[in-house]
Amino acid sequence: MASERMPALQVRELGFSAGGVSVLRGVDLAVAEGEFLGIIGPNGAGKTTLFNLLSGLLRPSAGRVALDGRDITALAPAARARLGLGRTFQTSLLFGALPVAENVRLAAQARLGGGWRWWHRPGYRDEASALAAEAIESVGLTSVAGRPAAALSHGDKRKLELAVLIASGTRVLLLDEPMAGVNSEDVPGLTALIKGLHTAGRTVLMVEHHISVVLGLAQRVAVLHHGELLACGSPDEVMSDDTVQSAYLGEPL
């Protein structure tokens, strides 16, 4: 059972308000080390806000966030990344003019303590380049390693984002709609890649509108609705829950 393992990531009474409007409220959630949690809900449910709070882009109005039992509520995104918490976005955030290999090498260099500077002493570059090559190979992008990131297809950009996280040493992955903009024929390959990251021992939280992808990957599914956690359980439990079905009557997941 996931609850029997130490939570890799945990939130208690998490809430966020903006302009007097409550966007997220009273969310209690614990994700065990090595678990795969899918997060679903209609547009406006608070899914991206939750990820922004977990990754440090937003500060909560209430509650706390803990990583491996350590309170990280006040930590900046970069500090959370150094602790092993990494995130992708609905829109790719890559250095488009730089080659694939350089995007990943910079992530590896930051992991080694060399920061994100374009230059650094040869020792850092050599080790970072080796880590980058390994990460690029693991996502199947070796053949395009010299190509500018901006020239990649949407599917390959998603793979590159995952390579960046791998090279960064990320242990807890927050994947925000990884299938967004990806051609349907590329979805199975990307799904298999994400599954591989999980089976390698990483903890994964994934927001995704492709319900079939979520149900095929997640060990548990959390449902957000109007800023509140409506349900959380196994995929079968959640999808058969009368409250969930009632809440989504007429609303696309």
VOBA-1610 file (N, C-alpha, C; in pm, whole numbers, padded with zeros to 5 digits, always signed):
BEGIN
Met+00084-00119+00000Met+00000+00000+00000Met+00088+00125+00000Ala+00048+00229-00080Ala+00126+00351-00088Ala+00135+00419+00048Ser+00028+00411+00130Ser+00025+00479+00257Ser+00123+00422+00358Glu+00177+00301+00332Glu+00270+00239+00425Glu+00413+00286+00402Arg+00439+00357+00292Arg+00571+00408+00264Arg+00580+00556+00301Met+00702+00601+00330Met+00721+00742+00362Met+00681+00829+00242Pro+00600+00932+00265Pro+00562+01019+00154Pro+00683+01090+00095Ala+00696+01083-00037Ala+00798+01161-00104Ala+00754+01307-00112Leu+00624+01326-00128Leu+00568+01460-00139Leu+00434+01462-00065Gln+00415+01565+00016Gln+00293+01571+00096Gln+00246+01716+00110Val+00116+01735+00100Val+00057+01867+00126Val-00053+01852+00230Arg-00063+01953+00314Arg-00166+01953+00418Arg-00241+02086+00416Glu-00373+02076+00406Glu-00461+02194+00408Glu-00412+02301+00311Leu-00366+02259+00195Leu-00309+02352+00099Leu-00419+02436+00034Gly-00393+02567+00028Gly-00491+02656-00033Gly-00423+02773-00101Phe-00493+02829-00200Phe-00441+02947-00269Phe-00558+03035-00311Ser-00545+03165-00282Ser-00646+03263-00322Ser-00580+03375-00399Ala-00652+03429-00496Ala-00601+03540-00576Ala-00715+03639-00600Gly-00692+03764-00566Gly-00794+03866-00585Gly-00922+03838-00509Gly-00907+03775-00394Gly-01024+03744-00313Gly-01099+03620-00357Val-01048+03553-00461Val-01112+03432-00511Val-01032+03311-00468Ser-01098+03213-00410Ser-01033+03090-00367Ser-01017+02997-00486Val-00892+02972-00524Val-00863+02886-00640Val-00842+02741-00597Leu-00781+02724-00481Leu-00754+02591-00426Leu-00773+02600-00276Arg-00835+02497-00216Arg-00859+02505-00072Arg-00863+02366-00008Gly-00799+02360+00109Gly-00808+02242+00195Gly-00760+02113+00133Val-00657+02117+00048Val-00611+01995-00019Val-00513+01920+00070Asp-00546+01796+00104Asp-00458+01705+00178Asp-00422+01591+00083Leu-00293+01570+00063Leu-00251+01468-00031Leu-00111+01421+00005Ala-00090+01290+00005Ala+00042+01233+00030Ala+00074+01136-00083Val+00193+01153-00141Val+00238+01068-00251Val+00360+00991-00203Ala+00353+00860-00204Ala+00461+00776-00153Ala+00580+00775-00247Glu+00695+00746-00193Glu+00815+00731-00274Glu+00793+00620-00377Gly+00820+00651-00503Gly+00804+00554-00609Gly+00663+00536-00660Glu+00570+00617-00613Glu+00430+00605-00656Glu+00405+00687-00783Phe+00304+00648-00857Phe+00258+00724-00974Phe+00116+00771-00945Leu+00099+00902-00932Leu-00031+00962-00904Leu-00077+01042-01025Gly-00194+01009-01078Gly-00255+01087-01184Gly-00350+01189-01124Ile-00351+01309-01180Ile-00438+01416-01131Ile-00527+01461-01246Ile-00656+01451-01228Ile-00750+01485-01333Ile-00852+01585-01281Gly-00925+01642-01374Gly-01028+01740-01340Gly-01052+01831-01458Pro-01168+01895-01465Pro-01198+01984-01578Pro-01114+02111-01572Asn-01116+02187-01679Asn-01047+02316-01680Asn-01097+02403-01566Gly-01004+02468-01496Gly-01041+02553-01384Gly-01053+02481-01253Ala-01022+02352-01251Ala-01035+02274-01128Ala-00924+02305-01027Gly-00811+02361-01074Gly-00701+02394-00984Gly-00578+02306-01003Lys-00574+02229-01111Lys-00464+02135-01131Lys-00329+02206-01150Thr-00326+02304-01240Thr-00200+02375-01264Thr-00162+02459-01144Thr-00261+02515-01075Thr-00232+02590-00952Thr-00166+02499-00849Leu-00214+02377-00838Leu-00153+02281-00746Leu-00007+02258-00783Phe+00020+02237-00911Phe+00159+02217-00955Phe+00245+02341-00931Asn+00186+02459-00950Asn+00261+02582-00923Asn+00297+02594-00775Leu+00210+02548-00689Leu+00238+02549-00545Leu+00342+02444-00508Leu+00333+02327-00569Leu+00428+02221-00540Leu+00568+02257-00587Ser+00577+02323-00703Ser+00708+02354-00761Ser+00765+02485-00711Gly+00685+02564-00639Gly+00736+02687-00580Gly+00713+02812-00663Leu+00642+02801-00775Leu+00613+02920-00855Leu+00512+03010-00786Leu+00430+02951-00701Leu+00335+03026-00620Leu+00355+02991-00473Arg+00327+03087-00386Arg+00327+03062-00243Arg+00183+03038-00197Pro+00159+02936-00119Pro+00021+02908-00077Pro-00034+03014+00017Ser-00163+03034+00010Ser-00231+03122+00106Ser-00253+03049+00238Ala-00253+02917+00231Ala-00271+02835+00351Ala-00206+02700+00328Gly-00168+02635+00440Gly-00116+02500+00431Gly+00034+02494+00409Arg+00083+02372+00387Arg+00227+02350+00372Arg+00256+02241+00271Val+00380+02242+00221Val+00428+02141+00127Val+00554+02079+00186Ala+00563+01947+00184Ala+00680+01878+00239Ala+00735+01781+00135Leu+00867+01777+00122Leu+00938+01685+00034Leu+01026+01596+00121Asp+01001+01465+00116Asp+01075+01370+00199Asp+01070+01409+00347Gly+00955+01463+00389Gly+00937+01501+00528Gly+00990+01639+00564Arg+01054+01707+00470Arg+01110+01840+00495Arg+01014+01946+00443Asp+00986+02045+00527Asp+00898+02154+00487Asp+00968+02240+00382Ile+00912+02246+00262Ile+00971+02326+00155Ile+00879+02440+00112Thr+00780+02471+00193Thr+00678+02569+00158Thr+00738+02703+00119Ala+00845+02743+00187Ala+00905+02875+00163Ala+01021+02871+00064Leu+01055+02753+00012Leu+01171+02742-00077Leu+01137+02786-00219Ala+01235+02847-00286Ala+01221+02889-00425Ala+01228+02767-00516Pro+01179+02779-00641Pro+01184+02665-00734Pro+01323+02604-00751Ala+01425+02687-00760Ala+01561+02635-00780Ala+01606+02551-00662Ala+01570+02594-00541Ala+01607+02518-00422Ala+01534+02384-00419Arg+01410+02382-00461Arg+01334+02257-00467Arg+01394+02163-00572Ala+01439+02222-00683Ala+01501+02141-00788Ala+01628+02075-00736Arg+01705+02148-00657Arg+01829+02090-00602Arg+01800+01975-00507Leu+01680+01973-00450Leu+01640+01865-00361Leu+01579+01747-00436Gly+01567+01760-00569Gly+01518+01648-00649Gly+01377+01659-00699Leu+01315+01779-00688Leu+01179+01799-00736Leu+01185+01874-00868Gly+01138+01812-00976Gly+01144+01873-01109Gly+01009+01875-01177Arg+00995+01965-01275Arg+00864+01985-01336Arg+00874+02014-01485Thr+00775+01965-01560Thr+00755+02009-01698Thr+00631+02097-01701Phe+00613+02167-01814Phe+00502+02261-01828Phe+00418+02224-01950Gln+00297+02278-01955Gln+00211+02253-02070Gln+00275+02305-02198Thr+00344+02418-02188Thr+00420+02474-02300Thr+00568+02452-02272Ser+00638+02394-02368Ser+00778+02359-02347Ser+00863+02482-02313Leu+00945+02471-02209Leu+01038+02576-02171Leu+01179+02524-02194Leu+01226+02543-02316Leu+01358+02495-02356Leu+01436+02610-02418Phe+01568+02594-02426Phe+01650+02691-02497Phe+01643+02655-02646Gly+01548+02715-02715Gly+01518+02676-02851Gly+01633+02687-02949Ala+01718+02788-02931Ala+01828+02809-03025Ala+01945+02716-02999Leu+01948+02653-02884Leu+02059+02565-02849Leu+02030+02422-02895Pro+02135+02346-02925Pro+02115+02205-02961Pro+02055+02125-02847Val+01994+02014-02882Val+01938+01922-02784Val+02041+01887-02678Ala+02161+01850-02722Ala+02265+01807-02630Ala+02302+01916-02531Glu+02303+02042-02578Glu+02342+02152-02489Glu+02233+02181-02386Asn+02107+02169-02425Asn+01997+02184-02330Asn+02014+02086-02213Val+02046+01963-02247Val+02058+01860-02144Val+02189+01875-02066Arg+02295+01914-02136Arg+02424+01930-02069Arg+02417+02038-01962Leu+02347+02147-01992Leu+02335+02255-01893Leu+02262+02207-01769Ala+02161+02121-01787Ala+02091+02065-01671Ala+02183+01977-01589Ala+02264+01896-01656Ala+02359+01810-01586Ala+02465+01893-01515Gln+02509+02001-01579Gln+02610+02088-01519Gln+02557+02152-01391Ala+02430+02196-01394Ala+02370+02254-01274Ala+02363+02151-01162Arg+02333+02028-01198Arg+02328+01919-01099Arg+02464+01897-01033Leu+02571+01913-01110Leu+02706+01891-01059Leu+02760+02009-00980Gly+02683+02117-00975Gly+02725+02233-00899Gly+02786+02342-00984Gly+02777+02327-01115Gly+02837+02425-01205Gly+02743+02534-01249Gly+02618+02532-01200Gly+02521+02634-01239Gly+02479+02619-01384Trp+02401+02719-01432Trp+02348+02715-01569Trp+02428+02804-01663Arg+02551+02842-01625Arg+02634+02924-01713Arg+02671+02845-01837Trp+02683+02916-01949Trp+02715+02849-02074Trp+02857+02793-02072Trp+02943+02855-01992Trp+03082+02811-01987Trp+03112+02757-01847His+03211+02675-01837His+03261+02629-01708His+03389+02552-01731Arg+03457+02519-01625Arg+03586+02451-01641Arg+03565+02316-01710Pro+03669+02267-01783Pro+03656+02143-01862Pro+03606+02024-01783Gly+03647+02010-01658Gly+03604+01896-01578Gly+03453+01887-01566Tyr+03391+02002-01540Tyr+03245+02005-01531Tyr+03183+01970-01667Arg+03239+02028-01774Arg+03181+02006-01906Arg+03188+01859-01945Asp+03302+01795-01918Asp+03319+01656-01958Asp+03220+01565-01885Glu+03210+01582-01754Glu+03119+01499-01675Glu+02974+01529-01712Ala+02943+01657-01728Ala+02807+01696-01765Ala+02770+01643-01903Ser+02865+01646-01995Ser+02838+01595-02130Ser+02810+01446-02128Ala+02881+01373-02043Ala+02858+01228-02032Ala+02720+01199-01975Leu+02681+01273-01871Leu+02547+01256-01814Leu+02440+01293-01916Ala+02465+01398-01992Ala+02369+01443-02093Ala+02351+01337-02201Ala+02462+01281-02248Ala+02455+01180-02353Ala+02374+01059-02307Glu+02393+01020-02181Glu+02319+00907-02127Glu+02170+00937-02119Ala+02137+01059-02074Ala+01995+01098-02064Ala+01930+01107-02201Ile+02002+01162-02297Ile+01950+01175-02433Ile+01924+01038-02494Glu+02016+00946-02472Glu+01997+00811-02524Glu+01876+00743-02461Ser+01856+00768-02332Ser+01746+00702-02261Ser+01609+00743-02312Val+01600+00863-02374Val+01471+00907-02428Val+01465+00894-02580Gly+01570+00837-02640Gly+01568+00810-02783Gly+01593+00929-02872Leu+01672+01026-02826Leu+01696+01146-02906Leu+01841+01158-02953Thr+01919+01051-02944Thr+02059+01059-02983Thr+02077+01104-03127Ser+01989+01061-03214Ser+02004+01094-03357Ser+01980+01242-03385Val+01917+01315-03292Val+01889+01458-03313Val+01961+01543-03209Ala+02062+01488-03146Ala+02131+01558-03037Ala+02192+01690-03081Gly+02229+01702-03207Gly+02289+01825-03256Gly+02191+01923-03315Arg+02065+01888-03317Arg+01962+01973-03377Arg+01912+02077-03276Pro+01882+02201-03319Pro+01827+02301-03226Pro+01696+02251-03166Ala+01675+02277-03039Ala+01554+02229-02972Ala+01428+02282-03039Ala+01435+02404-03091Ala+01317+02464-03155Ala+01273+02388-03279Ala+01364+02311-03340Ala+01333+02239-03463Ala+01266+02104-03439Leu+01255+02064-03313Leu+01197+01933-03281Leu+01046+01935-03294Ser+00988+01818-03316Ser+00843+01803-03311Ser+00797+01819-03167His+00665+01838-03147His+00613+01850-03012His+00647+01726-02929Gly+00633+01610-02991Gly+00662+01486-02919Gly+00807+01478-02875Asp+00899+01517-02964Asp+01041+01513-02928Asp+01077+01621-02826Lys+01007+01734-02830Lys+01030+01836-02728Lys+00991+01783-02590Arg+00884+01706-02585Arg+00844+01646-02457Arg+00951+01548-02410Lys+01006+01471-02502Lys+01113+01379-02466Lys+01235+01455-02416Leu+01266+01567-02481Leu+01379+01648-02439Leu+01358+01702-02298Glu+01236+01745-02268Glu+01207+01792-02132Glu+01234+01683-02029Leu+01196+01560-02065Leu+01221+01448-01974Leu+01371+01420-01960Ala+01444+01434-02070Ala+01589+01416-02064Ala+01653+01520-01973Val+01603+01642-01977Val+01653+01748-01890Val+01631+01711-01742Leu+01513+01658-01712Leu+01484+01617-01575Leu+01574+01501-01532Ile+01594+01406-01622Ile+01681+01292-01590Ile+01822+01341-01561Ala+01875+01428-01647Ala+02010+01479-01629Ala+02022+01564-01503Ser+01912+01624-01462Ser+01911+01707-01342Ser+01910+01625-01214Gly+01888+01494-01227Gly+01881+01409-01109Gly+01748+01416-01038Thr+01642+01452-01111Thr+01510+01465-01051Thr+01458+01330-01002Arg+01410+01327-00878Arg+01353+01206-00819Arg+01201+01211-00815Val+01147+01332-00800Val+01001+01351-00797Val+00964+01438-00916Leu+00890+01380-01009Leu+00857+01447-01134Leu+00713+01499-01131Leu+00696+01625-01166Leu+00565+01684-01184Leu+00546+01705-01334Leu+00461+01626-01396Leu+00441+01632-01541Leu+00307+01698-01569Asp+00312+01819-01624Asp+00191+01897-01648Asp+00147+01880-01793Glu+00049+01793-01814Glu-00008+01763-01946Glu+00101+01730-02049Pro+00177+01625-02027Pro+00285+01591-02120Pro+00238+01555-02260Met+00110+01520-02277Met+00061+01484-02410Met+00006+01604-02486Ala+00006+01722-02425Ala-00048+01841-02491Ala+00032+01874-02616Gly-00037+01886-02729Gly+00026+01922-02855Gly+00096+01808-02925Val+00094+01689-02865Val+00164+01574-02922Val+00072+01502-03021Asn+00125+01467-03137Asn+00046+01393-03235Asn+00004+01258-03178Ser-00115+01213-03217Ser-00170+01090-03161Ser-00078+00970-03182Glu-00006+00969-03295Glu+00082+00855-03322Glu+00205+00853-03230Asp+00235+00968-03168Asp+00350+00976-03077Asp+00313+00949-02931Val+00183+00945-02902Val+00139+00928-02763Val+00184+00795-02704Pro+00170+00681-02775Pro+00213+00554-02714Pro+00360+00552-02676Gly+00447+00606-02762Gly+00589+00607-02731Gly+00621+00694-02612Leu+00557+00810-02604Leu+00580+00900-02492Leu+00526+00839-02362Thr+00412+00771-02374Thr+00354+00703-02258Thr+00449+00596-02205Ala+00507+00519-02296Ala+00602+00414-02257Ala+00725+00474-02190Leu+00770+00589-02239Leu+00886+00654-02181Leu+00858+00699-02038Ile+00741+00759-02017Ile+00703+00803-01883Ile+00690+00683-01789Lys+00633+00575-01839Lys+00623+00453-01759Lys+00762+00404-01718Gly+00857+00413-01811Gly+00993+00370-01781Gly+01057+00454-01673Leu+01031+00583-01673Leu+01085+00670-01568Leu+01031+00630-01431His+00904+00592-01430His+00843+00549-01304His+00898+00415-01258Thr+00905+00319-01347Thr+00950+00186-01308Thr+01098+00187-01269Ala+01171+00291-01309Ala+01311+00304-01269Ala+01323+00354-01125Gly+01209+00384-01062Gly+01211+00419-00921Gly+01172+00563-00890Arg+01139+00641-00992Arg+01104+00781-00966Arg+00959+00794-00923Thr+00932+00896-00846Thr+00795+00931-00806Thr+00739+01025-00912Val+00617+00999-00957Val+00559+01078-01066Val+00421+01128-01027Leu+00398+01258-01046Leu+00265+01317-01039Leu+00237+01373-01178Met+00126+01335-01235Met+00097+01376-01372Met-00044+01431-01386Val-00052+01554-01436Val-00180+01612-01477Val-00197+01582-01625Glu-00310+01526-01662Glu-00328+01488-01802Glu-00477+01478-01834His-00514+01532-01953His-00653+01525-01998His-00683+01396-02074His-00580+01327-02121His-00601+01198-02186His-00627+01093-02078Ile-00753+01067-02049Ile-00788+00978-01938Ile-00733+00838-01960Ser-00731+00792-02084Ser-00681+00658-02110Ser-00533+00647-02072Val-00457+00755-02093Val-00316+00756-02055Val-00303+00751-01904Val-00383+00831-01835Val-00379+00834-01688Val-00412+00697-01631Leu-00519+00638-01680Leu-00563+00509-01627Leu-00463+00398-01656Gly-00388+00413-01764Gly-00290+00311-01799Gly-00159+00323-01723Leu-00134+00440-01661Leu-00007+00463-01592Leu-00019+00474-01440Ala-00124+00539-01394Ala-00132+00576-01253Ala-00171+00460-01162Gln-00108+00458-01045Gln-00148+00363-00940Gln-00266+00418-00860Arg-00268+00551-00845Arg-00382+00618-00785Arg-00417+00739-00870Val-00542+00781-00859Val-00591+00898-00932Val-00656+00993-00832Ala-00615+01120-00838Ala-00675+01225-00757Ala-00761+01312-00847Val-00880+01346-00800Val-00974+01426-00879Val-00993+01561-00812Leu-00960+01667-00886Leu-00984+01803-00838Leu-01109+01858-00904His-01189+01928-00825His-01314+01985-00877His-01342+02114-00801His-01348+02225-00876His-01370+02357-00816His-01273+02385-00702Gly-01147+02349-00722Gly-01044+02381-00624Gly-01035+02290-00504Glu-01114+02184-00503Glu-01112+02092-00389Glu-01080+01950-00436Leu-01022+01871-00347Leu-00994+01731-00377Leu-01122+01652-00359Leu-01177+01608-00471Leu-01307+01542-00469Leu-01294+01394-00432Ala-01189+01329-00484Ala-01170+01187-00458Ala-01025+01150-00487Cys-00980+01042-00423Cys-00846+00992-00449Cys-00844+00843-00418Gly-00803+00763-00515Gly-00801+00619-00494Gly-00749+00550-00619Ser-00768+00420-00625Ser-00725+00346-00744Ser-00806+00393-00864Pro-00753+00376-00985Pro-00828+00417-01104Pro-00970+00360-01108Asp-00985+00232-01075Asp-01118+00170-01077Asp-01210+00233-00974Glu-01157+00258-00854Glu-01239+00318-00748Glu-01286+00457-00788Val-01195+00536-00841Val-01228+00674-00874Val-01326+00681-00990Met-01303+00604-01094Met-01388+00613-01212Met-01528+00556-01189Ser-01543+00474-01087Ser-01674+00420-01054Ser-01743+00496-00941Asp-01679+00597-00888Asp-01732+00675-00777Asp-01852+00759-00824Asp-01965+00744-00756Asp-02086+00816-00795Asp-02067+00968-00787Thr-01993+01014-00685Thr-01971+01158-00668Thr-01890+01213-00785Val-01788+01139-00825Val-01706+01182-00938Val-01789+01185-01065Gln-01868+01081-01088Gln-01950+01076-01209Gln-02052+01189-01210Ser-02109+01218-01094Ser-02207+01325-01084Ser-02143+01461-01109Ala-02023+01481-01053Ala-01954+01608-01067Ala-01918+01636-01211Tyr-01888+01530-01288Tyr-01843+01547-01425Tyr-01952+01530-01527Leu-02076+01518-01483Leu-02186+01505-01577Leu-02191+01631-01667Gly-02160+01612-01793Gly-02160+01724-01886Gly-02030+01802-01888Glu-01932+01764-01803Glu-01805+01833-01801Glu-01695+01739-01846Pro-01621+01774-01951Pro-01513+01684-01998Pro-01398+01679-01900Leu-01344+01559-01877Leu-01226+01544-01794Leu-01103+01593-01872
//
